[in-house]
Amino acid sequence: MVAQRLSVVVPALNEASGIRAALEALAPLRTRGHEVIVADGGSSDGTAQLAAGLCDRVVNAQRGRAVQMNAGARAATGDFLVFLHADTRLPDGADEMILHTRLWGRFDVEIEGRHPLLKVVAGAMNLRSRLTGIATGDQAIFVRRDAFPGFAEIALMEDIAFCKAMKQRGRPACLRAKVTTSGRRWESRGVLRTIFLMWRLRLLYFLGASPEALARKYQR
């Protein structure tokens, strides 16, 4: 058993096709004494049942990524919280890297997929995050549990709001080790179209648009 522990919180909604692989990838962390919590947002495809035997706890929450992550955090007992999307994989040795940081941070990201622009997108995300101190959920944000302020329970941009709040306490640890995330969202919508959409939504958010209005634009 490790002296300090991670609590990996995986928000999930209708992830039956991939939740088993996601949790099996976290099995080595559980073997080393860390805990894995799945925060299910009311899945209708059996995600919670599939997850039950492959994690330490399934927490049932209302739908909404921020709400689910907060519910998972309340159930956590580790020293650090790690918020991990179901389609994202941590690098080897992620626990040692996280436990050597002071307060909060994120990883660099690599996007899996066939489109050659995905490498450019990932590189731009990593550089922008390093320069601004703002991370996205795809980068496996982590934070000391005793310093966790909670995610603003808004429809979109909860990761941006969280980073802005945490930057008041200190700059993030920008780890160069890479998490690997699926490019399915990018490829299904079109890479260039998704790039334009995400930049537009972030600009509107910084200009004061409501997260609910932005979520409607994102879902369209």
BELTA-V888008 format. One record per residue. RES is the residue in three letters. PHI is phi as a letter, one per 20 degrees, with the letter a starting at -180 (* if undefined). OMEGA is omega in whole degrees, -180 to 180 (none if undefined). Layout:
RES/PHI/OMEGA
RES/PHI/OMEGA
//
This chain:
MET/*/-179
VAL/f/179
ALA/f/175
GLN/d/-173
ARG/c/170
LEU/e/165
SER/d/180
VAL/e/-178
VAL/d/-179
VAL/d/175
PRO/f/-175
ALA/b/174
LEU/b/180
ASN/l/-180
GLU/d/-176
ALA/g/-177
SER/f/-175
GLY/c/-173
ILE/f/179
ARG/f/180
ALA/f/180
ALA/f/-177
LEU/f/176
GLU/f/177
ALA/f/180
LEU/e/-179
ALA/g/178
PRO/f/177
LEU/f/179
ARG/f/178
THR/f/-180
ARG/e/172
GLY/o/178
HIS/e/-179
GLU/d/179
VAL/c/-178
ILE/c/174
VAL/e/178
ALA/d/-174
ASP/e/-177
GLY/e/178
GLY/n/-179
SER/g/178
SER/d/-175
ASP/d/179
GLY/n/180
THR/g/-177
ALA/f/-179
GLN/f/178
LEU/f/-176
ALA/f/-168
ALA/g/-177
GLY/e/-174
LEU/d/179
CYS/b/-179
ASP/e/-178
ARG/a/170
VAL/d/179
VAL/d/177
ASN/e/-176
ALA/c/172
GLN/f/-179
ARG/f/-179
GLY/p/-172
ARG/g/-179
ALA/f/179
VAL/f/-180
GLN/f/-179
MET/f/177
ASN/f/178
ALA/f/177
GLY/f/180
ALA/f/179
ARG/f/-180
ALA/e/-173
ALA/f/178
THR/c/-177
GLY/f/179
ASP/f/177
PHE/c/172
LEU/e/176
VAL/c/-177
PHE/d/-169
LEU/c/175
HIS/f/-177
ALA/f/-180
ASP/d/-179
THR/c/-179
ARG/d/177
LEU/f/175
PRO/f/175
ASP/g/178
GLY/m/-178
ALA/g/-178
ASP/f/179
GLU/f/-180
MET/f/-178
ILE/f/-176
LEU/f/176
HIS/e/177
THR/e/-171
ARG/e/-169
LEU/c/-178
TRP/b/180
GLY/r/-179
ARG/b/177
PHE/d/163
ASP/f/-176
VAL/c/170
GLU/c/-177
ILE/d/179
GLU/f/177
GLY/r/-176
ARG/e/-172
HIS/f/-178
PRO/f/-179
LEU/f/-178
LEU/f/176
LYS/f/178
VAL/f/179
VAL/g/-179
ALA/f/179
GLY/f/179
ALA/f/177
MET/f/-178
ASN/f/-180
LEU/f/-180
ARG/f/-180
SER/f/-180
ARG/f/-178
LEU/f/-173
THR/e/-174
GLY/m/179
ILE/d/-180
ALA/d/174
THR/d/-179
GLY/g/178
ASP/f/-174
GLN/e/176
ALA/l/178
ILE/f/177
PHE/c/-176
VAL/b/174
ARG/f/-176
ARG/f/-178
ASP/f/178
ALA/d/-175
PHE/f/-178
PRO/e/-174
GLY/n/174
PHE/e/172
ALA/f/-175
GLU/e/-178
ILE/d/-171
ALA/f/-178
LEU/b/177
MET/m/179
GLU/f/179
ASP/f/178
ILE/f/180
ALA/f/179
PHE/f/-178
CYS/f/178
LYS/f/179
ALA/f/-177
MET/f/179
LYS/f/177
GLN/f/178
ARG/e/-180
GLY/r/179
ARG/f/179
PRO/f/168
ALA/f/-179
CYS/e/-175
LEU/f/-178
ARG/e/172
ALA/f/-171
LYS/d/164
VAL/e/179
THR/d/-179
THR/c/-178
SER/f/176
GLY/e/-174
ARG/f/-180
ARG/f/-179
TRP/f/-175
GLU/f/-179
SER/f/-179
ARG/e/-173
GLY/n/-173
VAL/f/-178
LEU/f/179
ARG/f/-179
THR/f/176
ILE/g/-179
PHE/f/-179
LEU/f/-176
MET/f/177
TRP/f/179
ARG/f/-180
LEU/f/179
ARG/f/178
LEU/f/179
LEU/f/179
TYR/f/180
PHE/f/177
LEU/e/173
GLY/o/178
ALA/f/-178
SER/f/177
PRO/g/179
GLU/f/178
ALA/f/179
LEU/f/179
ALA/f/178
ARG/f/177
LYS/f/-180
TYR/f/-177
GLN/f/176
ARG/f/none
//
